[in-house]
Amino acid sequence: MSWFSRFLSYLRSHAHLQDINVMTFEHYPFDPCNLDWSNLYDEPQLVRGIMETWRRDGLPRNVPMEITESNLAFDTATEYATLCRLVARRFCGLVPQRRGTGFVLLTVGTAADV
């Protein structure tokens, strides 16, 4: 049983599951020391798997999910900015498909660069 499943069970047992009005999470999918362009193809499956797992763990279907902090990896340099943008474009379309309501992309550079 996952930590999230135990957390939801606790809320349910105390009649507070309905208090969850949004599920936000960070998403830094790759190891910055082992990045490769081919990682781009794995990203949609990673996001899909994460969001489906939380639903299976018991997150109610009416609770929206939002990726509120994201980048290609937890520590990226300027040379990865282009790859990061490509990865974001691959997975951002999956957020609404999985009943997510939004995501925030943290990038190297300014918001205008994205």
C-alpha positions in Angstrom: 0.0 0.0 0.0 1.5 3.4 -1.0 1.9 6.4 1.3 -0.8 8.2 -0.7 -3.2 5.3 -0.4 -2.7 5.3 3.4 -3.2 9.1 3.5 -6.5 8.8 1.6 -7.6 5.9 3.9 -6.9 8.1 6.9 -8.9 11.0 5.5 -11.8 8.6 4.6 -11.8 7.1 8.1 -12.1 10.5 9.6 -14.8 11.7 7.1 -12.5 14.2 5.5 -11.8 12.8 2.0 -14.1 15.4 0.6 -11.8 18.1 1.9 -9.3 17.4 -0.9 -10.2 19.9 -3.7 -7.1 19.5 -5.8 -4.1 17.2 -6.1 -0.9 19.1 -7.0 2.4 17.5 -7.6 6.0 18.1 -8.8 7.3 16.3 -11.9 11.1 16.0 -12.5 11.2 12.8 -14.5 14.8 12.3 -15.5 18.3 12.0 -14.1 20.2 15.1 -15.2 23.4 13.1 -15.6 21.8 10.6 -18.0 19.7 12.7 -20.3 19.2 11.6 -23.9 16.9 12.8 -26.7 15.2 9.4 -26.6 13.9 10.2 -23.1 11.4 12.4 -24.9 9.4 9.4 -26.0 9.1 8.0 -22.4 7.5 11.2 -21.0 3.8 10.6 -21.9 3.8 7.1 -20.4 5.5 8.5 -17.2 2.8 11.2 -16.7 0.0 8.8 -17.6 1.3 6.2 -15.1 1.7 8.7 -12.3 -1.8 10.1 -12.7 -3.4 6.6 -13.1 -1.6 5.3 -10.0 -3.0 8.1 -7.8 -6.5 7.4 -9.1 -6.1 3.7 -8.4 -4.8 4.6 -4.9 -8.2 6.2 -4.3 -8.0 9.8 -5.4 -11.7 10.6 -6.2 -12.4 11.2 -9.9 -13.9 14.6 -9.2 -10.6 15.9 -7.7 -8.5 17.7 -10.4 -4.8 17.0 -10.7 -2.3 19.7 -11.5 1.4 19.5 -12.2 2.5 22.7 -10.3 6.2 22.3 -10.7 8.0 20.6 -13.5 11.2 20.5 -15.5 13.1 18.0 -17.5 15.2 17.0 -14.4 15.8 18.3 -10.9 19.0 20.0 -12.0 19.3 21.1 -15.6 21.6 23.6 -17.3 20.9 25.9 -20.2 22.0 23.4 -22.8 18.9 21.3 -21.9 16.4 24.1 -22.4 15.4 22.9 -25.8 15.0 19.3 -24.8 13.0 20.5 -21.8 10.5 22.4 -24.0 10.1 19.3 -26.2 9.4 17.1 -23.3 6.9 19.5 -21.9 5.0 19.6 -25.2 4.9 15.8 -25.2 3.3 15.5 -21.8 1.2 18.7 -21.4 -1.5 17.2 -23.7 -1.8 14.3 -21.3 -2.7 16.3 -18.3 -6.4 17.0 -19.5 -6.7 13.5 -20.8 -6.0 12.1 -17.3 -8.5 14.7 -15.8 -5.7 17.0 -14.8 -6.5 20.7 -14.9 -3.1 22.3 -15.4 0.7 22.3 -15.0 3.4 24.8 -14.4 6.7 24.5 -16.3 9.8 25.9 -14.7 12.4 26.5 -17.3 15.9 28.0 -17.8 15.4 31.5 -19.1 12.2 33.6 -19.1 8.6 32.6 -19.6 8.8 34.2 -23.0 11.4 31.5 -24.0 8.9 28.8 -23.5 
